[in-house]
Amino acid sequence: MTKIILRVLLVFFLIVILFITYLSVIGVKTTKFNNEIGNLIKDFNKDLLIELKEVKIILDPIKFELNVKTIGPKFTIKGKNIELENIVTKVSINSFLKDEFSVKNLEISTKSIKLENLISFFRKIKNTPELFVLEKVIKKGYVISDIRLEFNDNGEIKNNYKINGLLKDAQINLSKKNNFDKIDLTFNFENKIVKLNDINLFVNNTQLFSEKIIVKNVKKEFLIEGFIANKDVSLDDKFVENFVKLYLPKLDFKKLNFSSKNNFLFNINKKFKVNNFKLSSEIKLNKLTFKDKFDFTKFIPNNKKEINFDNHLINIKYDKKKLSIDGSGNILFQNKKELINYKIKKKNELIDFETNLNIVKNPIIIDFLGYKKTPESKANISLKGSHLTGKKTIIEMFSINENKNKLIIDDLILNKNFKIKNLKKIDLDYLDEDMRENKISLLNNEKNYNLVGSKFNANNLIDNLIDNKNSKGLKIFDKDFNLDVKIDQVYLDKEYVINDLTGKLDFKRNEILSANLNAFFSKDKKLKFTISTNQNEKVTTLFLDQAEPIVKRYKFIKGYKGGSLDFSSSKKNNKSNSKLKIYNFRLKELPVLTKLLTLASLQGIADILSGEGITFDEFEMNFNNTDNLVTIEEMYAIGPAISILMDGYIEKNKLVSLKGSLVPATTINKVIGNIPVLGKILVGSKTGEGVFGVSFKIKGPPKKLETTVNPIKTLTPRFITRTLEKIKKN
């Protein structure tokens, strides 16, 4: 009997062992637990329904728990379906027997499902701020993920849940201008930390990639940090266009191509406001081209109207409103590339900047100073200063150094409108294109400035003043000041030099209110320039014992020699009345006069003009100027060969209208000689033969003047009167 009992027990234990082994290795499939699992799901959320197939159960005898797995379950949340690959859970047998909550964990493996549906599912399970943000910005995408949830004894989800997965072809819209598309990545969500790895995406059609981005829930905000890079972004991409328009609206970009590596860190709240942004970037600027809106042809003769940057390495750091940019590379604004480096630091509203430009292969011209750097020489341009947004700009130092040539500006302060507020010093020490030494300084003396030096070549400066198209002048100063002048030698051209230039100029509202300058050509020949202002009237005078360095600069006058010049002008209410006199000079070529003489059949005088030249005892012109209209009330020239009387008007760049009389000197002598008593006294008895002269008209556009002449037999009383006045005076 005992043996039978032992055999039965042995068989029983064997059956139990085999059953346990079968349950542990193979398990069983059943649908008996479907309702319990469904009820369990409903305990989490009443709107969450699950459709289960057979459930496979495997026993873990050591831990005395059941491993439960179902294949192909289907969740339904308010009409949206989510199909899963499987669900795995562990059930404590001990808790189950005690009628306690027996499920320890829940592992969910998904199929490829829509991202927005998965986020909605997670929010139904446990609504977190992270999921709320994701649901607002994610527009599409597919995800495959593994989800692990653990439960406490009360059936509540622990905070140690984990989500791992793969994201494919997602789209995120942060704003109307910035869209993230074609996003591929792997992710890990654990302990309120989201880790994104192996990221590839497109931002407004620009491809970016990243090895890692981490999102942490810190208090009421999200901390986001990571790395992101790009290759060969072009201007045609919307991302770049939006960036340029937003941050650099005044620059007209034509081409832009760059690659970058960026480490970043920032906080973002529930309202998508970014705080505490930090950025560290390495940028390789392959190509940058933008239009040059400023006219620098006076300084850069081969200006291409656009500026090109290429092969630049740029480091950018941004932290708590502090921005630093450090870069260097090639710059092309003329025919050949040059090297430039730069540093920019910004803190709040203050911007510090420093740059160095090495110019080796291209020319530089400062026309009014006569400075010219040739392509054969090397020059360095340095600039250092700061800018306070909306208030002022300080140029601590600006310099051009080329061999022994130095042009230096110290402590230049500009107001918010970039007008000169103050200036400490300008030093000029250079050899100009005429091979003249220039040593001159502008020094600040409290409210006044001193212009001092030993040598200065004013040749180009005079040309610029004569040819200046801006009649209103340059409005570059923001306050009134006085200028004291003392220069030992000033070259007017290659031949004439004045000595001991001294005087004073008073500036008010960017105009000369008063001036008094004196200099000497020699001991007995001088230069004097004055300006005086009385109420609304400004009177300007200029006297030169040597008129040649000024008169010969007018291109239509050729072969001018000798003479003294006396000029006076009175300006009131934007109208000026002027008188110009020139005494004892010679002309070799004057196209208008040559044509008049030829048409008047005065070829002999024309030949003299083109040969040794025609002398004049006196030239006088009375004229007034209003805006672009010059009215010549009278112009009179008398000389041994001919005399001319003329009047008319000139409308700038539009129309010339002049009329007058031209009479050989022999005719004048004849007429005046016939005046009883007075004529004999003035010209004697030998006056030549015949009475002859011409009246003329000159009219038309400046470049298409038409000249007509008509012979005259009788001189006008006005002509005779003006001639007598001149003869008596002489």
LUMZALO-554930 format. One record per residue (C-alpha): residue number from 1; x negated, y, z negated. Coordinates in steps of 0.25 Angstrom, whole numbers, plus 5000, padded with zeros to 4 digits. Layout:
BEGIN
FIRO seq    u    v    w
FIRO NUM    X    Y    Z
...
This chain:
BEGIN
FIRO seq    u    v    w
FIRO   1 5000 5000 5000
FIRO   2 4989 5009 4996
FIRO   3 4982 5007 5010
FIRO   4 4995 5010 5017
FIRO   5 4996 5023 5009
FIRO   6 4982 5027 5012
FIRO   7 4984 5023 5027
FIRO   8 4996 5032 5027
FIRO   9 4989 5043 5020
FIRO  10 4977 5042 5029
FIRO  11 4986 5042 5042
FIRO  12 4993 5054 5036
FIRO  13 4981 5062 5033
FIRO  14 4975 5057 5047
FIRO  15 4988 5063 5053
FIRO  16 4987 5075 5045
FIRO  17 4972 5077 5049
FIRO  18 4976 5074 5064
FIRO  19 4988 5084 5063
FIRO  20 4979 5095 5056
FIRO  21 4968 5092 5067
FIRO  22 4978 5093 5078
FIRO  23 4984 5106 5072
FIRO  24 4970 5111 5070
FIRO  25 4965 5108 5084
FIRO  26 4976 5107 5093
FIRO  27 4988 5113 5086
FIRO  28 5002 5113 5089
FIRO  29 5011 5121 5098
FIRO  30 5025 5125 5093
FIRO  31 5035 5136 5094
FIRO  32 5040 5135 5080
FIRO  33 5032 5147 5075
FIRO  34 5037 5156 5086
FIRO  35 5048 5162 5078
FIRO  36 5039 5164 5066
FIRO  37 5028 5171 5075
FIRO  38 5040 5179 5081
FIRO  39 5045 5183 5068
FIRO  40 5031 5186 5063
FIRO  41 5029 5196 5075
FIRO  42 5043 5202 5072
FIRO  43 5038 5205 5058
FIRO  44 5027 5214 5064
FIRO  45 5037 5221 5073
FIRO  46 5051 5218 5076
FIRO  47 5050 5223 5090
FIRO  48 5039 5213 5093
FIRO  49 5043 5200 5099
FIRO  50 5035 5189 5103
FIRO  51 5038 5177 5113
FIRO  52 5029 5165 5110
FIRO  53 5027 5152 5116
FIRO  54 5021 5140 5109
FIRO  55 5013 5142 5097
FIRO  56 5000 5134 5095
FIRO  57 4997 5131 5080
FIRO  58 4983 5126 5076
FIRO  59 4980 5123 5061
FIRO  60 4967 5128 5054
FIRO  61 4966 5118 5042
FIRO  62 4955 5125 5036
FIRO  63 4961 5139 5034
FIRO  64 4975 5132 5033
FIRO  65 4981 5141 5044
FIRO  66 4988 5139 5057
FIRO  67 4982 5146 5070
FIRO  68 4994 5149 5078
FIRO  69 4993 5153 5093
FIRO  70 5003 5156 5104
FIRO  71 5000 5158 5119
FIRO  72 5007 5168 5128
FIRO  73 5016 5176 5118
FIRO  74 5023 5188 5122
FIRO  75 5026 5200 5114
FIRO  76 5038 5210 5117
FIRO  77 5038 5224 5111
FIRO  78 5050 5232 5115
FIRO  79 5051 5226 5129
FIRO  80 5036 5226 5132
FIRO  81 5030 5212 5133
FIRO  82 5016 5208 5129
FIRO  83 5010 5195 5133
FIRO  84 4999 5189 5125
FIRO  85 4989 5178 5127
FIRO  86 4991 5172 5113
FIRO  87 4993 5174 5099
FIRO  88 4985 5167 5088
FIRO  89 4988 5168 5073
FIRO  90 4985 5161 5060
FIRO  91 4995 5156 5050
FIRO  92 4992 5153 5036
FIRO  93 4998 5140 5032
FIRO  94 4997 5143 5017
FIRO  95 5004 5156 5019
FIRO  96 5014 5149 5028
FIRO  97 5018 5139 5018
FIRO  98 5019 5150 5007
FIRO  99 5029 5157 5016
FIRO 100 5019 5169 5017
FIRO 101 5014 5177 5029
FIRO 102 5005 5167 5035
FIRO 103 5000 5174 5048
FIRO 104 4986 5178 5046
FIRO 105 4983 5184 5060
FIRO 106 4988 5186 5074
FIRO 107 4979 5186 5086
FIRO 108 4984 5190 5099
FIRO 109 4978 5189 5113
FIRO 110 4984 5197 5124
FIRO 111 4985 5195 5139
FIRO 112 4983 5207 5148
FIRO 113 4994 5216 5143
FIRO 114 4997 5231 5145
FIRO 115 4989 5240 5135
FIRO 116 5001 5249 5132
FIRO 117 5010 5237 5128
FIRO 118 4999 5231 5119
FIRO 119 4997 5244 5112
FIRO 120 5012 5245 5110
FIRO 121 5011 5231 5104
FIRO 122 5000 5234 5094
FIRO 123 5008 5247 5090
FIRO 124 5020 5238 5087
FIRO 125 5011 5229 5078
FIRO 126 5004 5240 5071
FIRO 127 5005 5255 5075
FIRO 128 4991 5261 5074
FIRO 129 4987 5275 5078
FIRO 130 4977 5269 5088
FIRO 131 4988 5262 5095
FIRO 132 4996 5274 5096
FIRO 133 4985 5282 5103
FIRO 134 4982 5271 5112
FIRO 135 4997 5270 5116
FIRO 136 4998 5284 5120
FIRO 137 4986 5285 5129
FIRO 138 4985 5271 5135
FIRO 139 4993 5270 5148
FIRO 140 4990 5257 5154
FIRO 141 4980 5245 5153
FIRO 142 4979 5230 5150
FIRO 143 4973 5224 5138
FIRO 144 4969 5210 5134
FIRO 145 4967 5209 5119
FIRO 146 4966 5200 5106
FIRO 147 4973 5205 5094
FIRO 148 4970 5200 5080
FIRO 149 4979 5204 5068
FIRO 150 4978 5199 5054
FIRO 151 4989 5199 5044
FIRO 152 4990 5200 5029
FIRO 153 4998 5192 5019
FIRO 154 5010 5202 5022
FIRO 155 5010 5200 5037
FIRO 156 5004 5214 5039
FIRO 157 4993 5216 5050
FIRO 158 4979 5219 5044
FIRO 159 4971 5231 5049
FIRO 160 4960 5221 5054
FIRO 161 4967 5218 5067
FIRO 162 4959 5217 5080
FIRO 163 4961 5219 5094
FIRO 164 4952 5215 5105
FIRO 165 4954 5216 5120
FIRO 166 4952 5221 5134
FIRO 167 4958 5233 5140
FIRO 168 4959 5234 5155
FIRO 169 4964 5245 5165
FIRO 170 4969 5254 5154
FIRO 171 4973 5269 5156
FIRO 172 4973 5279 5145
FIRO 173 4978 5294 5146
FIRO 174 4972 5303 5136
FIRO 175 4977 5316 5143
FIRO 176 4982 5320 5157
FIRO 177 4968 5323 5162
FIRO 178 4960 5311 5156
FIRO 179 4965 5297 5159
FIRO 180 4957 5284 5156
FIRO 181 4960 5273 5166
FIRO 182 4955 5259 5170
FIRO 183 4950 5257 5156
FIRO 184 4944 5243 5153
FIRO 185 4938 5240 5139
FIRO 186 4938 5230 5128
FIRO 187 4943 5234 5114
FIRO 188 4942 5230 5100
FIRO 189 4952 5235 5090
FIRO 190 4949 5232 5075
FIRO 191 4949 5239 5062
FIRO 192 4955 5252 5068
FIRO 193 4944 5253 5078
FIRO 194 4945 5251 5093
FIRO 195 4933 5247 5100
FIRO 196 4933 5249 5115
FIRO 197 4921 5242 5123
FIRO 198 4917 5241 5137
FIRO 199 4926 5252 5142
FIRO 200 4927 5256 5157
FIRO 201 4937 5267 5161
FIRO 202 4940 5278 5170
FIRO 203 4943 5292 5165
FIRO 204 4950 5300 5176
FIRO 205 4944 5291 5187
FIRO 206 4930 5292 5180
FIRO 207 4924 5279 5175
FIRO 208 4919 5278 5161
FIRO 209 4914 5266 5153
FIRO 210 4911 5264 5138
FIRO 211 4904 5253 5130
FIRO 212 4912 5256 5117
FIRO 213 4923 5266 5111
FIRO 214 4928 5265 5097
FIRO 215 4941 5270 5092
FIRO 216 4942 5271 5077
FIRO 217 4955 5275 5068
FIRO 218 4949 5285 5058
FIRO 219 4960 5291 5049
FIRO 220 4970 5298 5059
FIRO 221 4961 5299 5071
FIRO 222 4953 5290 5080
FIRO 223 4938 5290 5081
FIRO 224 4933 5286 5095
FIRO 225 4919 5284 5099
FIRO 226 4911 5277 5110
FIRO 227 4904 5278 5122
FIRO 228 4908 5281 5136
FIRO 229 4901 5283 5150
FIRO 230 4903 5286 5164
FIRO 231 4896 5285 5178
FIRO 232 4896 5295 5189
FIRO 233 4909 5304 5186
FIRO 234 4912 5313 5197
FIRO 235 4919 5326 5198
FIRO 236 4931 5320 5206
FIRO 237 4935 5312 5194
FIRO 238 4947 5318 5187
FIRO 239 4940 5316 5173
FIRO 240 4928 5325 5177
FIRO 241 4937 5336 5184
FIRO 242 4945 5337 5171
FIRO 243 4933 5338 5163
FIRO 244 4927 5349 5171
FIRO 245 4940 5357 5172
FIRO 246 4942 5356 5157
FIRO 247 4928 5359 5152
FIRO 248 4921 5367 5163
FIRO 249 4933 5374 5171
FIRO 250 4924 5385 5177
FIRO 251 4914 5376 5184
FIRO 252 4918 5372 5198
FIRO 253 4913 5358 5199
FIRO 254 4911 5351 5212
FIRO 255 4903 5338 5209
FIRO 256 4901 5331 5196
FIRO 257 4895 5317 5193
FIRO 258 4890 5312 5180
FIRO 259 4888 5299 5171
FIRO 260 4888 5299 5156
FIRO 261 4887 5292 5143
FIRO 262 4895 5297 5131
FIRO 263 4896 5293 5117
FIRO 264 4908 5300 5110
FIRO 265 4916 5300 5097
FIRO 266 4929 5308 5094
FIRO 267 4942 5307 5085
FIRO 268 4956 5308 5091
FIRO 269 4968 5309 5083
FIRO 270 4982 5304 5086
FIRO 271 4985 5317 5094
FIRO 272 4973 5314 5103
FIRO 273 4965 5326 5098
FIRO 274 4950 5323 5099
FIRO 275 4941 5327 5087
FIRO 276 4927 5326 5083
FIRO 277 4922 5323 5097
FIRO 278 4908 5319 5099
FIRO 279 4901 5316 5112
FIRO 280 4887 5312 5116
FIRO 281 4885 5311 5131
FIRO 282 4874 5308 5141
FIRO 283 4878 5313 5155
FIRO 284 4871 5311 5168
FIRO 285 4875 5322 5177
FIRO 286 4873 5317 5191
FIRO 287 4880 5328 5199
FIRO 288 4887 5341 5195
FIRO 289 4890 5352 5205
FIRO 290 4898 5365 5203
FIRO 291 4900 5378 5210
FIRO 292 4892 5390 5206
FIRO 293 4902 5401 5204
FIRO 294 4892 5411 5202
FIRO 295 4883 5419 5212
FIRO 296 4869 5416 5208
FIRO 297 4863 5419 5222
FIRO 298 4855 5431 5217
FIRO 299 4848 5422 5208
FIRO 300 4849 5408 5215
FIRO 301 4847 5411 5230
FIRO 302 4850 5397 5234
FIRO 303 4862 5396 5226
FIRO 304 4871 5384 5231
FIRO 305 4884 5389 5224
FIRO 306 4885 5377 5216
FIRO 307 4876 5370 5205
FIRO 308 4872 5356 5205
FIRO 309 4868 5347 5193
FIRO 310 4862 5333 5195
FIRO 311 4855 5323 5187
FIRO 312 4858 5329 5174
FIRO 313 4856 5322 5160
FIRO 314 4866 5328 5150
FIRO 315 4867 5325 5135
FIRO 316 4880 5330 5129
FIRO 317 4884 5329 5114
FIRO 318 4897 5334 5108
FIRO 319 4900 5334 5093
FIRO 320 4910 5342 5085
FIRO 321 4910 5354 5095
FIRO 322 4895 5353 5097
FIRO 323 4891 5351 5112
FIRO 324 4877 5349 5117
FIRO 325 4873 5347 5131
FIRO 326 4859 5344 5135
FIRO 327 4856 5341 5150
FIRO 328 4846 5342 5162
FIRO 329 4846 5339 5176
FIRO 330 4845 5345 5190
FIRO 331 4853 5358 5195
FIRO 332 4854 5362 5209
FIRO 333 4859 5377 5212
FIRO 334 4850 5380 5224
FIRO 335 4843 5372 5234
FIRO 336 4835 5363 5224
FIRO 337 4837 5356 5211
FIRO 338 4832 5361 5198
FIRO 339 4831 5356 5184
FIRO 340 4840 5361 5172
FIRO 341 4842 5357 5158
FIRO 342 4852 5363 5148
FIRO 343 4857 5362 5134
FIRO 344 4871 5366 5129
FIRO 345 4876 5366 5114
FIRO 346 4890 5370 5110
FIRO 347 4895 5371 5096
FIRO 348 4909 5377 5095
FIRO 349 4909 5389 5103
FIRO 350 4894 5391 5104
FIRO 351 4886 5385 5116
FIRO 352 4871 5385 5116
FIRO 353 4864 5383 5130
FIRO 354 4850 5381 5135
FIRO 355 4846 5378 5149
FIRO 356 4833 5377 5158
FIRO 357 4833 5378 5173
FIRO 358 4820 5375 5180
FIRO 359 4820 5381 5194
FIRO 360 4809 5376 5203
FIRO 361 4814 5374 5217
FIRO 362 4823 5385 5218
FIRO 363 4823 5401 5218
FIRO 364 4828 5410 5208
FIRO 365 4831 5425 5211
FIRO 366 4835 5437 5202
FIRO 367 4837 5446 5213
FIRO 368 4838 5460 5206
FIRO 369 4825 5457 5198
FIRO 370 4818 5452 5211
FIRO 371 4814 5439 5204
FIRO 372 4813 5427 5213
FIRO 373 4809 5413 5209
FIRO 374 4804 5405 5221
FIRO 375 4806 5390 5224
FIRO 376 4791 5388 5221
FIRO 377 4791 5393 5207
FIRO 378 4797 5387 5194
FIRO 379 4806 5394 5185
FIRO 380 4814 5390 5172
FIRO 381 4827 5397 5169
FIRO 382 4831 5395 5154
FIRO 383 4843 5399 5147
FIRO 384 4847 5398 5132
FIRO 385 4859 5404 5125
FIRO 386 4872 5402 5119
FIRO 387 4887 5405 5122
FIRO 388 4898 5407 5112
FIRO 389 4911 5404 5119
FIRO 390 4920 5417 5121
FIRO 391 4909 5426 5114
FIRO 392 4895 5427 5120
FIRO 393 4884 5421 5127
FIRO 394 4869 5422 5122
FIRO 395 4858 5420 5131
FIRO 396 4846 5418 5122
FIRO 397 4836 5416 5133
FIRO 398 4837 5416 5148
FIRO 399 4824 5415 5156
FIRO 400 4818 5413 5170
FIRO 401 4803 5408 5169
FIRO 402 4795 5407 5182
FIRO 403 4780 5407 5181
FIRO 404 4777 5420 5175
FIRO 405 4791 5426 5178
FIRO 406 4800 5427 5166
FIRO 407 4814 5433 5166
FIRO 408 4820 5431 5151
FIRO 409 4833 5436 5145
FIRO 410 4834 5435 5129
FIRO 411 4846 5435 5121
FIRO 412 4857 5439 5131
FIRO 413 4871 5440 5125
FIRO 414 4883 5439 5134
FIRO 415 4897 5442 5129
FIRO 416 4909 5432 5132
FIRO 417 4911 5438 5146
FIRO 418 4896 5436 5148
FIRO 419 4892 5451 5148
FIRO 420 4879 5455 5142
FIRO 421 4881 5458 5127
FIRO 422 4867 5459 5123
FIRO 423 4853 5456 5128
FIRO 424 4839 5455 5120
FIRO 425 4829 5455 5132
FIRO 426 4826 5452 5146
FIRO 427 4812 5450 5151
FIRO 428 4808 5450 5165
FIRO 429 4793 5447 5169
FIRO 430 4792 5442 5183
FIRO 431 4786 5444 5197
FIRO 432 4797 5447 5207
FIRO 433 4799 5443 5222
FIRO 434 4791 5456 5226
FIRO 435 4780 5452 5217
FIRO 436 4782 5463 5207
FIRO 437 4780 5461 5192
FIRO 438 4792 5463 5184
FIRO 439 4791 5465 5169
FIRO 440 4804 5471 5163
FIRO 441 4812 5469 5150
FIRO 442 4826 5472 5145
FIRO 443 4826 5474 5130
FIRO 444 4837 5476 5120
FIRO 445 4836 5488 5111
FIRO 446 4849 5487 5103
FIRO 447 4859 5494 5111
FIRO 448 4850 5498 5122
FIRO 449 4841 5490 5132
FIRO 450 4827 5493 5137
FIRO 451 4823 5490 5151
FIRO 452 4807 5490 5150
FIRO 453 4796 5485 5159
FIRO 454 4783 5487 5166
FIRO 455 4788 5483 5180
FIRO 456 4801 5480 5187
FIRO 457 4804 5478 5202
FIRO 458 4818 5484 5205
FIRO 459 4818 5481 5220
FIRO 460 4828 5470 5219
FIRO 461 4836 5477 5208
FIRO 462 4838 5490 5217
FIRO 463 4842 5481 5229
FIRO 464 4853 5474 5220
FIRO 465 4858 5488 5215
FIRO 466 4859 5493 5229
FIRO 467 4866 5480 5234
FIRO 468 4874 5478 5222
FIRO 469 4888 5474 5227
FIRO 470 4894 5475 5213
FIRO 471 4897 5490 5212
FIRO 472 4903 5488 5198
FIRO 473 4891 5482 5192
FIRO 474 4889 5470 5183
FIRO 475 4897 5470 5171
FIRO 476 4887 5462 5162
FIRO 477 4886 5470 5149
FIRO 478 4896 5471 5138
FIRO 479 4891 5483 5132
FIRO 480 4884 5497 5134
FIRO 481 4869 5499 5133
FIRO 482 4858 5508 5137
FIRO 483 4846 5504 5145
FIRO 484 4832 5510 5143
FIRO 485 4823 5508 5155
FIRO 486 4807 5509 5155
FIRO 487 4800 5502 5166
FIRO 488 4786 5506 5171
FIRO 489 4787 5501 5185
FIRO 490 4799 5498 5194
FIRO 491 4797 5493 5208
FIRO 492 4808 5499 5218
FIRO 493 4803 5491 5229
FIRO 494 4790 5485 5235
FIRO 495 4785 5500 5237
FIRO 496 4791 5509 5227
FIRO 497 4789 5508 5212
FIRO 498 4794 5518 5201
FIRO 499 4787 5520 5188
FIRO 500 4792 5523 5174
FIRO 501 4806 5520 5175
FIRO 502 4813 5525 5163
FIRO 503 4827 5528 5159
FIRO 504 4840 5524 5152
FIRO 505 4853 5518 5157
FIRO 506 4866 5518 5149
FIRO 507 4876 5507 5152
FIRO 508 4891 5507 5149
FIRO 509 4901 5497 5153
FIRO 510 4890 5490 5162
FIRO 511 4888 5503 5169
FIRO 512 4877 5513 5169
FIRO 513 4882 5525 5161
FIRO 514 4870 5533 5162
FIRO 515 4855 5532 5167
FIRO 516 4843 5539 5168
FIRO 517 4831 5532 5175
FIRO 518 4818 5539 5180
FIRO 519 4805 5534 5187
FIRO 520 4794 5538 5196
FIRO 521 4789 5534 5209
FIRO 522 4777 5543 5207
FIRO 523 4774 5555 5199
FIRO 524 4782 5564 5208
FIRO 525 4793 5554 5213
FIRO 526 4804 5549 5204
FIRO 527 4816 5541 5202
FIRO 528 4828 5545 5194
FIRO 529 4841 5538 5192
FIRO 530 4853 5543 5183
FIRO 531 4867 5540 5179
FIRO 532 4876 5549 5171
FIRO 533 4890 5547 5167
FIRO 534 4899 5558 5163
FIRO 535 4913 5553 5159
FIRO 536 4918 5546 5172
FIRO 537 4907 5551 5181
FIRO 538 4894 5544 5184
FIRO 539 4883 5551 5191
FIRO 540 4871 5543 5197
FIRO 541 4858 5549 5202
FIRO 542 4846 5543 5209
FIRO 543 4834 5551 5213
FIRO 544 4822 5544 5220
FIRO 545 4810 5551 5225
FIRO 546 4807 5538 5233
FIRO 547 4820 5534 5240
FIRO 548 4814 5523 5248
FIRO 549 4815 5511 5238
FIRO 550 4830 5514 5237
FIRO 551 4835 5518 5251
FIRO 552 4827 5507 5259
FIRO 553 4835 5496 5252
FIRO 554 4847 5499 5260
FIRO 555 4846 5489 5271
FIRO 556 4852 5498 5282
FIRO 557 4841 5508 5280
FIRO 558 4827 5504 5286
FIRO 559 4814 5511 5286
FIRO 560 4817 5521 5275
FIRO 561 4806 5529 5270
FIRO 562 4804 5540 5260
FIRO 563 4814 5550 5254
FIRO 564 4819 5553 5240
FIRO 565 4833 5550 5236
FIRO 566 4843 5557 5228
FIRO 567 4857 5551 5224
FIRO 568 4868 5555 5215
FIRO 569 4882 5549 5213
FIRO 570 4894 5552 5204
FIRO 571 4904 5541 5201
FIRO 572 4918 5544 5195
FIRO 573 4930 5536 5195
FIRO 574 4924 5525 5204
FIRO 575 4920 5535 5214
FIRO 576 4906 5540 5217
FIRO 577 4901 5552 5224
FIRO 578 4886 5551 5228
FIRO 579 4875 5559 5235
FIRO 580 4863 5553 5241
FIRO 581 4851 5561 5246
FIRO 582 4838 5556 5252
FIRO 583 4827 5565 5257
FIRO 584 4815 5564 5267
FIRO 585 4816 5550 5272
FIRO 586 4814 5541 5284
FIRO 587 4822 5530 5291
FIRO 588 4818 5520 5301
FIRO 589 4830 5512 5303
FIRO 590 4845 5515 5300
FIRO 591 4854 5506 5309
FIRO 592 4866 5516 5309
FIRO 593 4857 5528 5312
FIRO 594 4850 5520 5323
FIRO 595 4863 5517 5330
FIRO 596 4868 5531 5329
FIRO 597 4855 5536 5336
FIRO 598 4856 5526 5347
FIRO 599 4870 5529 5350
FIRO 600 4867 5544 5349
FIRO 601 4856 5542 5360
FIRO 602 4846 5547 5350
FIRO 603 4836 5536 5353
FIRO 604 4824 5544 5350
FIRO 605 4828 5546 5336
FIRO 606 4833 5531 5335
FIRO 607 4819 5528 5339
FIRO 608 4812 5536 5329
FIRO 609 4822 5530 5318
FIRO 610 4817 5516 5322
FIRO 611 4803 5521 5323
FIRO 612 4796 5530 5313
FIRO 613 4810 5533 5307
FIRO 614 4819 5546 5305
FIRO 615 4816 5555 5294
FIRO 616 4827 5562 5286
FIRO 617 4826 5574 5277
FIRO 618 4838 5572 5269
FIRO 619 4849 5562 5268
FIRO 620 4862 5565 5260
FIRO 621 4874 5556 5258
FIRO 622 4887 5560 5250
FIRO 623 4896 5549 5247
FIRO 624 4906 5543 5238
FIRO 625 4910 5529 5234
FIRO 626 4923 5523 5229
FIRO 627 4924 5508 5228
FIRO 628 4919 5502 5241
FIRO 629 4921 5515 5249
FIRO 630 4909 5525 5251
FIRO 631 4912 5538 5257
FIRO 632 4901 5546 5264
FIRO 633 4905 5561 5263
FIRO 634 4892 5565 5270
FIRO 635 4879 5559 5274
FIRO 636 4869 5568 5280
FIRO 637 4855 5565 5284
FIRO 638 4845 5576 5291
FIRO 639 4832 5573 5297
FIRO 640 4822 5578 5308
FIRO 641 4828 5569 5318
FIRO 642 4843 5568 5315
FIRO 643 4853 5572 5305
FIRO 644 4866 5564 5301
FIRO 645 4879 5568 5295
FIRO 646 4889 5557 5291
FIRO 647 4901 5554 5283
FIRO 648 4911 5542 5281
FIRO 649 4914 5530 5272
FIRO 650 4909 5516 5270
FIRO 651 4919 5505 5265
FIRO 652 4911 5494 5258
FIRO 653 4910 5482 5267
FIRO 654 4922 5487 5276
FIRO 655 4920 5499 5284
FIRO 656 4910 5510 5287
FIRO 657 4915 5524 5293
FIRO 658 4905 5535 5295
FIRO 659 4904 5547 5304
FIRO 660 4894 5558 5306
FIRO 661 4884 5566 5315
FIRO 662 4870 5563 5319
FIRO 663 4862 5574 5326
FIRO 664 4847 5575 5330
FIRO 665 4839 5585 5323
FIRO 666 4836 5593 5336
FIRO 667 4851 5595 5337
FIRO 668 4852 5600 5323
FIRO 669 4841 5610 5325
FIRO 670 4847 5615 5338
FIRO 671 4860 5618 5332
FIRO 672 4855 5624 5319
FIRO 673 4845 5632 5327
FIRO 674 4856 5638 5335
FIRO 675 4861 5644 5322
FIRO 676 4857 5659 5322
FIRO 677 4845 5663 5313
FIRO 678 4847 5651 5304
FIRO 679 4844 5641 5314
FIRO 680 4831 5647 5318
FIRO 681 4827 5648 5304
FIRO 682 4830 5633 5301
FIRO 683 4826 5626 5314
FIRO 684 4818 5636 5323
FIRO 685 4820 5637 5338
FIRO 686 4816 5624 5342
FIRO 687 4828 5615 5340
FIRO 688 4827 5605 5351
FIRO 689 4837 5604 5363
FIRO 690 4852 5600 5363
FIRO 691 4863 5598 5353
FIRO 692 4866 5583 5351
FIRO 693 4871 5574 5340
FIRO 694 4881 5563 5338
FIRO 695 4893 5560 5329
FIRO 696 4895 5546 5325
FIRO 697 4904 5536 5318
FIRO 698 4900 5523 5311
FIRO 699 4912 5514 5308
FIRO 700 4915 5499 5305
FIRO 701 4912 5488 5296
FIRO 702 4898 5488 5290
FIRO 703 4893 5477 5299
FIRO 704 4900 5482 5311
FIRO 705 4898 5497 5312
FIRO 706 4902 5505 5324
FIRO 707 4894 5518 5328
FIRO 708 4899 5528 5337
FIRO 709 4893 5541 5341
FIRO 710 4897 5554 5349
FIRO 711 4888 5565 5353
FIRO 712 4891 5579 5347
FIRO 713 4887 5593 5352
FIRO 714 4890 5601 5340
FIRO 715 4886 5598 5326
FIRO 716 4897 5599 5315
FIRO 717 4896 5611 5306
FIRO 718 4895 5601 5294
FIRO 719 4882 5595 5301
FIRO 720 4876 5608 5303
FIRO 721 4879 5613 5289
FIRO 722 4873 5600 5283
FIRO 723 4861 5601 5291
FIRO 724 4858 5616 5288
FIRO 725 4860 5612 5273
FIRO 726 4849 5602 5274
FIRO 727 4840 5610 5283
FIRO 728 4841 5622 5273
FIRO 729 4838 5612 5261
FIRO 730 4826 5606 5268
